[in-house]
Amino acid sequence: MIQKLFSKTCAAALVVASVTTAEAADLVLYTSQPTAQMESVLELFNEQHPDISVDVYRSGTTEVLNKLQAEIAGGNPQPDVLLIADSVAMEQLKAQDVLQPYPEADVSALPAGQYDPEGYWFGTKMITTGIIYNTRMDVPKPTSWQDLLAPAAENQVIMPSPLYSGAALAHVGTVTQQQGMGWDYYEALAANGAIAGKGNGSVRDAVSRGEKAYGIIIDYMAFGQKLKGSPVDFVFPEEGVSVINQPVAILASAKNVEAAKAFVDFQLSQQASEHAVTQNYFPIRAGISAPEGYPDPASLKIMPLDASELMQSTDDLKRTFAELFGG
């Protein structure tokens, strides 16, 4: 069910230049960004566009895409715009002619490679996956992905599932492409008693509560939990981290294209990027500092990912992961 965060009755009667209708526009957004964060984002968006009311469906990227594909198969796709975890999924949608280009979007502040050159999708922030650990438990601080295979980590590791999370899919795809890791690494994790939760939130909660000592997780969830006072910390492993960029895109079937373009423009703006920093995201725009306590993004060691290879192997990846950790 679509969760209505901003109702039409609350929309003002004013019209901004980016919307061509004289009436308030309803924008349907499907996203994997956490609900509380999205509410804050949309409050800021509506300060600039009080005429656009936004209906939101929120779930993990895989479930968002499953819902969208079911709607497409039924001939009635609902969203105007997508804001999901990774560009690999966007490339798949682009190849299926599900997206429409917006070549006029301002990408001047985005690094090369963080947006589609034809304007089908645009990265909005940078999110890494590393290791969260409980600082109150009597376990060693990890520095390496290999530390999750040590005796001290036996039955103490939880990770998100790529069957649910787009970030997890990108991470598993990245790790399995690395020399010296591959599927052997995940087989070793399984042999050491690691388990899969659902999304990254399940990892955050399990480690925060001390149910597990270690977790594989996206950075902002770990740092956000630490700021709330939980006994956790986050490590960027020495071998490197995987990265996603939470891209935004307009659907080919969008009913409110002008409102969707306004939302994309907002997501690419400096104001939105600065707001993302307050939500503990690495900024994707040049010239904006990372959140307090984060390393300089330029200092990060990023594990390479062949996105085209991952696109072709997604089904096999999910099946293999499910065989190891359940589905």
Sequence and secondary structure as in RCSB ss.txt:
>XXXX:A:sequence
MIQKLFSKTCAAALVVASVTTAEAADLVLYTSQPTAQMESVLELFNEQHPDISVDVYRSGTTEVLNKLQAEIAGG
NPQPDVLLIADSVAMEQLKAQDVLQPYPEADVSALPAGQYDPEGYWFGTKMITTGIIYNTRMDVPKPTSWQDLLA
PAAENQVIMPSPLYSGAALAHVGTVTQQQGMGWDYYEALAANGAIAGKGNGSVRDAVSRGEKAYGIIIDYMAFGQ
KLKGSPVDFVFPEEGVSVINQPVAILASAKNVEAAKAFVDFQLSQQASEHAVTQNYFPIRAGISAPEGYPDPASL
KIMPLDASELMQSTDDLKRTFAELFGG
>XXXX:A:secstr
  EESS GGGS S   TT  SSS EEEEEEE S HHHHHHHHHHHHHH TTEEEEEEE  HHHHHHHHHHHHHTT
    SEEE S HHHHHHHHHTT EE  TTS  TTS TTSB TTSS EE  BEEEEEEEETTSSS    SGGGGGS
GGGTT EEE  TTT HHHHHHHHHHTTSTTTHHHHHHHHHHTT EE SSHHHHHHHHHTTS SEEEEEHHHHHHH
HHTT SEEEE  TT BEEE  EEEEETT S HHHHHHHHHHHTSHHHHHHHHHTT B  STT    TT   GGG 
 B    HHHHHHHHHHHHHHHHHHH  
